[in-house]
Amino acid sequence: MPNGQEREELLRKNGRSPLTKQTVSKAFLSILILLFTLMGSLAFGQVGVDSGMVAESNLIGLGGLGRNQNAFTLTSQNALRLYLALEGEVWSFSARGALSYSIDLADRGAEGPVSWIFSGLDSTGTVSGDLNSLSVSGNVDLSSEDGFNTLALRFGRFTMSDSGSAVFRQTLDGFSAYLIGNRVSVGMFAGYNGLLAKTSSQMVYTGTDQEIIADRNSFFAAPRFVTGAGMSIQSLGEQPVLENLGYSIDILYHDDLRRFINPQGLIEPGSTNPNDLAGGLYWSIYGINQLQYTVSSRSFIDITGTVQSGQTLVQRPGGVYELLPILAGSGNLNWTYFLPPFARVGVSGGFATGDGQYRSSYQEGAQFSEEQNLSSLYKPLTKPSLGVVFSPQPGNLAWIDGQISGRPFGSSLNGPLSRMQVTGRVSAFMRLRKGPISEAGAIVDTANPFVGAEVSGGVSSRILSDLGVGLNGGLFIPASFAGGVFEGTKPAVQYLLLGFVSLRF
Amino acid sequence: MITKFVIFSSLLILSVGMSLPAQQNQLLDEFILQEKAPFHISLYLVGVSSGIIREDQNHWDVVTNLGLRGFGDGPEDQIDNTSNQAHSLDPIPIRPITAGELGHALIQAFDIPAGFMYRLFPGNWYGAKEMEFRGFFPQTRRFNQALTPFEVVFAIQRAVNYRLARGFTPPDPVIGMTDVEFEQQQQAIRDRALGGLQQATQQTDAQRAGTGGVIEEEREVTID
């Protein structure tokens, strides 16, 4: 166990950026030169300009009822977002930043809303800020009628993802390049996670990553790197079925750059007495295949299959840590139907493999039996949105849900009601095999695979061009009955209510 | 591509032309062949299709009737206001119309409800944002970006449709209308369009002193 000084030193090393100051300075200088070039064009009226602010306020109530698990938390999340866009004929520049303030109001319930408003920046609140986007992008016309007709380039900080956002979708610092044609598009992206504020990154996989989150002195996210390449084909042929069949393939690779810059902060394979702050060297690679079939002009089916490999740290029963190969997978089927004029219904289902050998925890570095030499627990790089109240990682789960959304007064009324958007969703979750899921409180060895069911819905509207309001809610019924996955660890019902208002300046 | 553009533009213009005097067809035909939409023709089309002006008036009457600010220092800055042919393509216009100018003009001319920020600061900046929110442009256009004739006609058509869905009467009766009848119709339209501007105009006039006074004086003469 390290002493306080060693601990601080280790945390500092873990949070250190691998990029030198010169590299960062050069990148910012390049962006500034492009920015001034665009500003120069602005003087000649060739560049469109937009800027402004968005003030957002969310009030989130989360609670549980029954089985002696009654609880309630009320959180106020407020954000001020600033943006600037300069849009030229070929090149564009965009920047977005946000300053957020979050406070837990549950312990102020008796004092009332006035006290909440004037509670101010006291010690219970959390302030965070980050530059969400700072990028230069360009669409270069290749003027090729048969092949690729556009080269889309982007540099800086922006959101990157695989073709269908099945495995990864997050802001990174890097670049992307895509060749876009009438039938086929190919491209790649590469980005670095370690210059983001840690509150803006979802890339938390190991014990070392979690310590960065817990450390108040650390600002930057884990030094991880993601790259991906992909190809999309709009139509596979001219025959009746192939004509309506599209296909995309992506390969994603992700690694922990501490492998090169700070390997002493990681647990060595074979070690039995690791530093409690450290984690293993987790890296992963994904192959993603997606088929898109257009049944009719209103009906669409997507089928996605993903295979994951890589290495993850496990602890054998004897206490020896070991890097174990990963072989895991996930599948998803989604059907969408558009109901004229303004509604959409959808049914989707999916699964992600789990691993019964993880005995104590879903996390990397957990205890593992000696019987198996592969980890089959699937983990995407960023978490998909599987629910509102219950929003687990997909590993060791199967799920099915039905969704409906639309504008019920879109054609019959005018004004804000015509813009009112209503959504509804029903979901059910099952565990694939005995073993942990990502949610705390799940009992590893229960036989009943049912995890829970959720009903959620929401209504929102842009009342005016600069004013938006909305209300969302959800009920999750966990398997907290006798013999259930959450027996004794969750209430009979969990609920969430979210109200929000946004004003654009 | 150009052929498709011309065909689609022509279809749009046909629908906008329903609300315009028939003799303006030649002007429209010439208008859509321009690379960028001329400022004065665009404003003229807004004025005629909304009933703010008669066909023998010109774009500057739209500016003065609606009290639009930020459209130049006066008629002489744009084009010869004394000519009866001021809405034709000759002489060559000084500049194209921007997204903000067209948005601001459409909101005022067609009395389109706008957000808080536009009501507080009516002008080109928030005018363009209102257009984007309502989908009046076929693609995103910022306040300072010059528009093509197709984009101008597209936006006018959307504005006409918006008002038609709310009981707007197309200004066809302008043809053959007596001066008294025309002024009565104009007065009703202006009262509605200018109502929300009064307070903001007074505040702006106080700040702008000299130049604003000229416009205000012209507008009062026109209204009364």
Interface residues (C-beta under 8 A of the other chain):
Chain A: L42 G45 G48 V49 D50 A85 E87 N414 G415 R462 L464 S465 D466 L467 L503 R504 F505
Chain B: A99 P113 A114 G115 F116 M117 Y118 K129 E130 F133 R134 T140 R141 R142 F143 N144 Q145 A146 A165 R166
